[in-house]
Amino acid sequence: MTLRLTAGAFAALAATLIACGSSGGSEPPFTVKLIGFNDYHGNLESPGTFGTSAAVPAAERPPVGGAEFMAAHVAKLKAQNPNNVVVGAGDSIGASPLISALFQDEPAVETLNRIGLEFNSVGNHEFDKGSAELLRLQNGGCKTGEPNSCKGSVAGTPVPFEGAKFKWLSANVISTATGKPLLPAYGIKEFKGVKVAFIGMTFKATPTVVTPTGVAGLEFRDEIQTVNNLIPELKGQGIEAIVVLVHEGGFQSGTVSDINGCEGALAGSGIATLVKGLDNAVDAVISGHTHAAYNCKLPNATGRAIPVTSSSSFGRVLTDMDLTIDPSTRDITAATATNRLVVRNDPAVPADAAVARIIAGYNTLVSPIANTVIGSIAAELPNSRTDGACNMPAGDLVADAMLAATQGPTFGSAVIALMNGGGVRNPGFTFASSPVGEGAGNVTYGEAFTTQPFGNSLVTMSLTAQDLKDVLEEQFAACKGQSATATRVMLPSNGFKYTWDGAKACGARVSNVTLRNGASTETIVDAAGAVPNPTKTYRVTMNNFMADGGDGYSTFLKGTSRLGGAQDIDALVAYLSGFKAPKAPYTLGTNPNDAGGSRINRTGTSTACPTGAVTS
Amino acid sequence: MPDRRRHFLSGLLALAAAGPLAASPATEEKLKAIMQAAAARPPDAERLREREALLREAEAALAAGDAQTAEQGFDRAAMILHSADTEMGLVRSYMQSGQYRRALAFGAHTAGAHLDVVGGAALYAWLLHAGGQDAIARKLLADAQARAPSQPLVASVGRELASGAPHASGDMLLAPARLAPYSHSSHSAALPRGARLVAAGTLVDEGRMALVPARAVAGGRRLWVRNGLGQLVPATAMPVRGESGVALLRLGSPLPAPSMGTVPADAFPGAVAFAVAYAQTNDAGAAWPLLRTGFVGAATGAQGDRELDASMHRGLAPGGPVFDQAGRLAGIALPEGAGARLIAAPRLRTAFAGRAALPVSTEGGRLGPDAVYEAALRSTLQVIAAR
């Protein structure tokens, strides 16, 4: 024992000397801004209103919380001091609303990543689904066999799931298989050459409030002993500034509970008992679990009062703590803390747009209609170009749906629909059953929405035969105002066919444009590229993006007698309902108007659809 | 009081309130062990008494229709003990003040954080189902049933959800997991014996009028309407004009109306729609409405009416509103054959021009079903009749 202590003392002395040497010993004190919160529980959306105390009348409480405003308030606080750190005290996941729970709490982690969380203790709810699932959420990857895992593409987050960018800490949660902490016991962040350690843990009695399978293979050790045993190790690394993040808490006495109060000093609570046993090296405690808010200074083992805070729950409150650090001792010499509401109505703190997009994306998928079967297809209809002419099966289906939705006399009287390829999103329409189990060939609303996610509306307009020729010519890079680097071949509806020849010059590439409707076929552009009846008009449907000249289709700006229509996804749903069992599935090429070959044809032998300049 | 002891005690109190345990599977054995551990610790009697008083007062305020006072009472009780019964009271306070999304978020926590108290899961599952999340509600309930198979509340809720149009009655109306709002009225007259639900209705004209199925209010009966917050007012049928099948009721006093416009044009076939109405029952108890999600069907006739899939209205009282994805009133659902028909909002605007304000909304932003349901708590009415 003596030998070990002596070795430890030597190590600490050496570290002190090294640290003093690096800091020079004459640097003035500086502050580190610590931003803390607890018990987020996947509350991406606002949990409602909240007052600074229970005495504030309900009608006077401001709306609070929501990940997009948490991110904004954290950013505001961080901007006040470049030396900052964002920490959590557990229960970031679990017992969470549908928008997070349905997606295995991946949205909670993704939003916390963007809020800027760095170190986070585990809480009891981190173990709701067991240690393996917690490790997946830490390290990333999809949950096997879970259809709602890795849905980030709709929310704009990486797929596979990116995992937590912050470090979950579990100093007192030991894997019985390895005898080591399941996750790191502590994390370290350096400010101006001074290291600050953050020890993270949950309360020892976690197994009593978690299902047995959730804590299988884990041992939860005494909190005080865990922290105090780590102190020599940290000091051995030259670390004097130590903050404990612990998922344990208390309640103020009374029933008012001002968020910056400490009525009754949390007497008899788990957190007060814990702090009373802590080594004097611990400088501050960020706590949680009870969902209470308090801002206390409680006595540690030596009787020294150290800050102990908790910030309610669900992202309603943030703890704003300024830690003064003396570089010469590398220790925290003072701390001031304020709990602040995460209000949603402060014009000076607008929502974080990127986080708001994630919330909106997942909200789309929460819709109970997502798994509803809307129709069926006979074969895979990918959104990839399947030949050198640039045909795209998924785009053909979308264009057919657009035409069907706008053919009626009160809906536009369209005879042609054109769809931009970029608007048909990956993967198109898959034949195989998805993990939700809708069955092979069936298309769910969610799948259709994935293919048509933009919420574009349909526009039907009158175009002349010459306009049609022109807009087909301006699909090719550097032709008629199209981008010099992009060839964008549209997908036409059934009955509309044409041929293009990339070896010809801009403006002379398109020929043989025909429109078939039942038994009759009319020629809009002949085999020589001439337009026999250039002023004849046709009712043509496209989405509003294209109608406004998007993707370089400036000819559409000439369209007249415009009529706005259904959303693209509505048109798709209505059209596919005609192919829902027991009706026959949608089968590309079986429409009588498609007889005689592909909709888009190309002269020459090239088998690759160009995306840039066209030379052959 | 140590917090862990509070946890144990909350489980003890809630389980005791839920009735005796009949079976002893492993999960319930574990709960018993927790209860025994809790019983070995002396409770802080004074604080518990204070808490019990707060819960009683809050429940009484909720029953009287004062959701704000109730919320504050439950809030204060929550400062004493982290407990499922308090949280269920808060969830119901939020519901009775029209804050569905807040109730849902907090209900999720109650259900997930108090696994030993099945009332939390039952309440959360009920609310999820009401808001259109049936599949998830049933899975949640099945999980709760697996944890505590002998709890009658979970079984009752399971049976109701399986019916497709759940209606709370009997023990399902007992606090803390009461699965309906309290009925309350600023008008002195209580509903007479024999009053019964005859239809659903839609609040319009800034809360002064209601659109209801004409057939349901014919015959000169006394009428009342009640919203999803439990607010009850008498109503009077106005003379029926036109052939829309929809009648107008004038309310005895205005009900709080959500900011709700109507669609500017007829809904397109294929568009997502939300139908909201009350479960068809023979009693006149207060209830939370039910939201169903589906698609607008083909056009029928030249007046903009549309087919509605039968699944959107099966088991529901006729006459409820149908909203588009922006939460705008797209029309009224009336039964037709085996399915339902959407009487389009533009047609209603024409039919009731000069009699009821049905303003057009150009707000086209897409809302989630939870947001639509939250507004529908106020705008969807029970139509109650008695001789």
Chai-1 contact restraints between the chains, C-beta under 6 A:
chainA,res_idxA,chainB,res_idxB,connection_type,confidence,min_distance_angstrom,max_distance_angstrom,comment,restraint_id
A,H41,B,H109,contact,1.0,0.0,6.0,A-B,restraint_1
A,P47,B,A105,contact,1.0,0.0,6.0,A-B,restraint_2
A,G48,B,Q99,contact,1.0,0.0,6.0,A-B,restraint_3
A,G48,B,R102,contact,1.0,0.0,6.0,A-B,restraint_4
A,A54,B,D75,contact,1.0,0.0,6.0,A-B,restraint_5
A,A54,B,R76,contact,1.0,0.0,6.0,A-B,restraint_6
A,A58,B,Q68,contact,1.0,0.0,6.0,A-B,restraint_7
A,A58,B,E71,contact,1.0,0.0,6.0,A-B,restraint_8
A,A58,B,Q72,contact,1.0,0.0,6.0,A-B,restraint_9
A,A95,B,H109,contact,1.0,0.0,6.0,A-B,restraint_10
A,A95,B,G112,contact,1.0,0.0,6.0,A-B,restraint_11
A,A95,B,A113,contact,1.0,0.0,6.0,A-B,restraint_12
A,P97,B,A105,contact,1.0,0.0,6.0,A-B,restraint_13
A,P97,B,A108,contact,1.0,0.0,6.0,A-B,restraint_14
A,A205,B,R4,contact,1.0,0.0,6.0,A-B,restraint_15
A,V209,B,H7,contact,1.0,0.0,6.0,A-B,restraint_16
A,F251,B,M79,contact,1.0,0.0,6.0,A-B,restraint_17
A,T255,B,R76,contact,1.0,0.0,6.0,A-B,restraint_18
A,T255,B,M79,contact,1.0,0.0,6.0,A-B,restraint_19
A,S257,B,M79,contact,1.0,0.0,6.0,A-B,restraint_20
A,G268,B,M1,contact,1.0,0.0,6.0,A-B,restraint_21
A,S269,B,D3,contact,1.0,0.0,6.0,A-B,restraint_22
A,G270,B,P2,contact,1.0,0.0,6.0,A-B,restraint_23
A,G270,B,D3,contact,1.0,0.0,6.0,A-B,restraint_24
A,T290,B,D3,contact,1.0,0.0,6.0,A-B,restraint_25
A,T290,B,H82,contact,1.0,0.0,6.0,A-B,restraint_26
A,N363,B,G368,contact,1.0,0.0,6.0,A-B,restraint_27
A,P368,B,G132,contact,1.0,0.0,6.0,A-B,restraint_28
A,P368,B,Q133,contact,1.0,0.0,6.0,A-B,restraint_29
A,P368,B,T293,contact,1.0,0.0,6.0,A-B,restraint_30
A,I369,B,T293,contact,1.0,0.0,6.0,A-B,restraint_31
A,A566,B,F268,contact,1.0,0.0,6.0,A-B,restraint_32
A,D570,B,F268,contact,1.0,0.0,6.0,A-B,restraint_33
A,D570,B,G270,contact,1.0,0.0,6.0,A-B,restraint_34
A,D570,B,A271,contact,1.0,0.0,6.0,A-B,restraint_35
A,V573,B,G270,contact,1.0,0.0,6.0,A-B,restraint_36
A,V573,B,F295,contact,1.0,0.0,6.0,A-B,restraint_37
A,A574,B,P269,contact,1.0,0.0,6.0,A-B,restraint_38
A,A574,B,G270,contact,1.0,0.0,6.0,A-B,restraint_39
